[in-house]
Amino acid sequence: MKRINSIDIVRGIVMIIMALDHSRDLLHISGATGDPTDLATTTPSLFFTRWVTHLCAPTFVFLSGVSAYLSFKKNGNVSASRNFLISRGLWLIILEFTVITFGLWADIKFGVFLFQVIGAIGFCFILLGLLIKVPAKILGIIGLVILFGHNLLALISVDEQSVAVKILAPLFADTAIPVTASTLLIIAYPPIPWLGVMLAGFGLGYVFEFSAEKRKHIFLFLGTGSLLLFFVLRYSNIYGDQSHWEVQKQNLFTILSFVNVTKYPPSLLYCLATLGIMFLMLRFAEEIRGRVANVIKIYGQVPLFYYLIHWYILHSIMFIMLFLQGFKTSDFVFGFNFGRPNAPNGVELWALYLIWAAVVVLLYPICKWYSKYKLAHSENKLLRYL
């Protein structure tokens, strides 16, 4: 399948941004304990450092749906597409609970399993594989119904202790599930809301079959329309997000409150804001050419490879940072602290940005090598899984 530059560029941009968020988690002075979107404790620079990374997961999931559509249309084989989506989905879930879990927590005891974006994409791939015979536009409509409707569930009064609610809750809301006395499973990315994002991407995949000029008009319309609807619904404070915005003592913090939408689970307003920006990025990515575009595309061509490796690089840097700050291995606290001690540690925001930039630069030659390797060994079907 011929690669589409705008997809690789936008995916590359969000992969670069994603590393900023995880660098903040592992290296910033407030990374393991503070909530950068808590208006009572955050600063504008820290808030936007976190907020800009909201673009990553919706873009990644949406474009996964688009890629699934384009791949299906290319081979036209229902059975082969179903088998690939289901097997790839299972593989992503396995990676989530093994390679990614260790890369995230660096905990050899595996005390916490976090079901996040890779696991959610895997789950959605499996469902998409089972639904592959359904026309793409119908699946797209189902995706939009989920996106626009799942916030209604918060308005329904239910018995939280009922068996049905306990079974269904992890599908719709972030949930903590004790696995053993010492092991916890956290559903941070409940799959049904994210399925809405992927199905919307699958349903709109046909747009990428149009000419670049026509795509630009469609992306501009979708982007501006999504953002306008976001502003109208957000201003009304009636529907679309679990938390309402409020006027703050400072105008800047009122703006922060206005855009402080809910990611866990992804609210309608969160999706409208992030996907609206994504559509505008796709529109302008259709025109981007040159050396910078070629560099960014490398990251977008091997996103899973990048994702796996960047956790291990960042965690290695974190341990070096802690040793330089005088901590010993006996001080490390594994689990939700990522291994960071229960004592002040980390770097200031300006240093965090420098480290993030260095990590992204370091990843470039590695990703470029793997991209060339995949292209040179395109007959190896196993490489499609990484």
N, C-alpha and C positions, 0 to 999 in steps of 0.2 A: 504494500500500500504506500503510495507516494505521500510523504510527510507534508503537512500543511504548516507553513512558516508561522502563521499567527498563533496556532495552538502551541507550538514549541516555544515561541517567545513568551507568551503569557504564562504558560506553565513554568518556564525557566525563571521568570520574574518572581512568581509566588514561591518557588523553591528557594530562591535567594532570601526572600523575606522570611520564610519559615525558619531558616537558620538563626535569624535574629531573635525570634521568640524563644527558641530552645537555648540559645546562648544566654538570654536573660534568666531563664529558669535555673541554669546551672552555674552562672558566673556572677550575676548582679548581686549586690548586697541584700536586696530584698527578695531574691529569686525563689528561695525555698519556702518562705513564710508569708510574704506580703502579697496582697491582691492589687495589681497595678491599676485596676479599674475601680477600686474603692475610693470614692470622691473624698472621703474623710481623711485619707492618709496619702493619697497619690499626689504626684506633681503632673502638670500638663505634659512635660516631655516624656515621663514614664508612661503616662496614660496612652499617648499616641504611639509610643514604642510598642505597646501591647496591641492597641486598636488596629494598627495597620496590618498586623499579622492575622486579623480576623479574615482577611481576604483569602488566606491559603486553603483552608479545608473546603469551603464551598466551591472554589475554583477547581481544585484538584478532583473533587467528587463529580462535579458537573462535566468536566472535560473527560473524565473516565467514562461517563455515559456517552459522550460524543464519540470517543475513540471506539467504544464497543459497537456503536451504530455503524461507523465507517468500516470497521473490520467485517461486520456481518454483511454489509452491502457488497463488499469486495469479493468475499468468497461465495456468498449466496447459498451456503449450505447450512440448513437449520440444525441438523444433527451435530455437525462439527462445531458450529458456534456455541450450541448449548453445552457440549462437552468441555469446550475450552473455557467458557465463562464459569462453569461450575468447578472445574479443576483449578482454575486460577483463583477463584474465590476461596476455596478450601486452603490453597497454598498461602494466600495472604493472611488468613486467620491463623494458620500454623506459625507463620513468621511473626505475627503480632504477639503471640504468647511464648515465643522462644527468643529469636535473635533480637527483636525489637524490645521485648520486656527486659532482657538483660542489658541491652544498650541504654535503655531509659533509666533503670534503677541501679544497675551495676551490683545487683544483689544476688549472690550465688544461692541463696535460700529460696528465691522466688516467692517472697512473702506477699507481694502485691502483683496481681495481673490487671493490666489496664487495657480495656477494650476501647481503642480510640480510632483514628481515621483509617488506618490500614485495615483493621478488622472490620470496620463499618463498610468499607469499599468491598472487601471480600464477601461479606454477608449480602450486600446489594448485588454483586455479580452473580451469586448463586440464585437469588430470586429472579434476576433478569434472565439468566439462562433458562429457568423454568418457564418464564413468560415469553420466550423469544418468538413464539409463533403469533403472538398478539401484534397487530399492526403498530408501528412505531408511534404514529400520531395518537393512537389510543393510549399507549403507555405514557406518552408525554402529558396527555390530559389527566391521567391518573396521578402523575407526579405533581402537577399543578394543584390538583384537589388536595393532595397530602400537604403540600406547602402552605396553601391558603387555609386549610381546615384543621390542621392538627392542634392549633392553639385553642380550639374550642374545647378540647378535652380538659383543659385547666378550669373550665367553667362548670364542669359536671361534678356533682357531689357523689363520692363513692366511699365504700367501706374499705379503707386501706389494709385491713386485716383479712379480707376475703381472699380465697385461693385464686380466683380469677384475676384479681388485681395484682397479686404478687407474681403471677405468671406473666401477665401482659405488661406490667410496669417497665421492665427492662427494655422492652421494644420501643417505648415512647418517651421515657424520661431517664435521666441519669440516676443510677441505682448502685448501691453497695451490696454485694452478696457475699456473705461468709462461706468460704469453700471448706475450710477446716478451721480448727482452733487457732491456727497461726497463718492462715492464708486467706486473702481477701481478693475478690474480683470486683473491679470498678467498671461499670458500664458508663463511660464518659461520653460516648457517641452512640446514643440509642438509634438502632438501625432504621426504624420506620421514617422518622423525619428526614434522615439522610437518603433514604430510598427515594423520597420525593425529589431531592436534588438530582440524583443520578437519572431517574426516569425523565425528568425535564430535559436533561442533557441528551439522553437517547432520543427523545421525541423531537428535539430541535437539531439533531445531527444532520438532517437533510439540508439545512442551510449551508453547510460547508461543501455541498455539491454545486452550489451556485458560483458564479464568477466573483472574483475578489471585490469588484466594484459594487455588485449587488449586496454582498455580505456586509460591506461597510455601512450601507444605508440601513440594513436590518439591525445590525449591532447598535448603531446610533439610536435607532427607535427604541429598541429593547432597553438599552442602558438608561436613556433619559426617562422613559416611561416608568421603569422600575424605581428610579430615584425620586421621581415626582410622587409616585404612589407612596413611597416610604415617607416622604416629608408630610404628606397629607395625613396618613394614618398615625404617624408618630406625633404630630402636632395635636391631633384629636385626643390622644391618650385613651382611646376607646378599645381598640383591638389590635392584636398583632405582636404583643410582647408581654412577658410576665411582669416586667417592671416598668413603671411610668417615669417620665422625666419630670423634673421639678425645677423651679426657678431657684438659683443659688445666690449666695452673697456676692459673687463676682460673675460678670457676664461670661467670661471664658469658661467658668465651671458650669454655667447653665448650658453652654454648648456641649460640654463634655457629658452632662446629664442627658442631653437630647440624643446624642449618638451612642450612649452607653447601652447597647442592646444585648440581648441574652443569647449566648452561644450554647449553653448546656441546659436543655436541648436547644437546637437552633430555632429561634423564633421566626415567624414570618418576616418581621421587620429586619432581623439580622440577615436573612436571605435576600430580601429586596435590596438592602444597602450594599452587601458584598457582591452579589451577582450583578447588580446594576453597574458597579464599578468595573467588574470583570468584563461585561459586554462593551463598555467604553474602551477598556484596554485592548480587547480583541479588535475593535474598530480601528484604533490607531496602530496596532501591531501589523495590520495589513499593509501599512505604508513604510514600516521600519526596515531599513536595509543597512548594509555596511558591517564594519568590524564588530561594533558593539552588539548588534543583533546576532551576529554569528557566535559570539561568545555566550550570550544569554541562551541561545538555542541549545547549546551543548547540555546545559543543566536540564532543560525541558525535554531532551531526548531520552534521558536515563533517570527519570524521577525516583523510581524505587531504589535503584542502586545508590543514588545520592542520599536518599532518606536513611537507608541502613547505615551507610558509612559515617554520615555526619554525627550521629549519636555517639559513636565510639571516639571520634576525634574530639568532640566537645567534652566528653567525660574524661578523656585523658588530660585535656587542658585543665579541667576543673581540679583533678587530683594534683597536678603540678602546682596550680595556684594555691591549694590548701597547704601543701608541703612548704611552699615559699612563705606562706603566712604563719608558719610555725606549728601547724597541726601534725599530729601523728595518726597512723592508721587506727589506733584505738579510740580516736576521737570521732571517727566517721559514724554516722547514723544512717543506715540503709533503710529503704522504704520510701515514704513520701518525701523525705529530705534529699533524695538522690544520692545519699552518702555524705551530705554536708553536715558538719558538726552543729550541735545545739549551742553555738556561740557565734558572735559576730564574725562574718567572713564575706568574701566576695570583693568585686571591684565596682567603682563608680560607673555611671552611665556612659561617660565619654570613653573610658577604657573598654567598656563592653563593646561599643561600636567599632573600636579598632580591632579587637579580637575577632568579632563577627566578620569584618571585612577580610581579615587575614585567613580565616577558615574558608570563606567562600573562594578566595584566590587559590588556596591550597587544594580545594576540591576540583578546580577547573581541569588541570592536566589529568587527574585520575578519571574524571567523567569523560573527558575527551578520548582517552585511551579506550575506555569501555565502549563508548559510542562507536568508535572505529572497529573495535573487535566484534561487536554485534553485527555491524554492517558487513564485515568481511566473512562472517560465519552465519549468514542469514538462513542457511539451510538447517542450522541447529535449532530445532523447535523448542528445546529447553530454555534457550536464551529469551524466549518470549515471556518467561515467567519472572525475569529479573530486569 
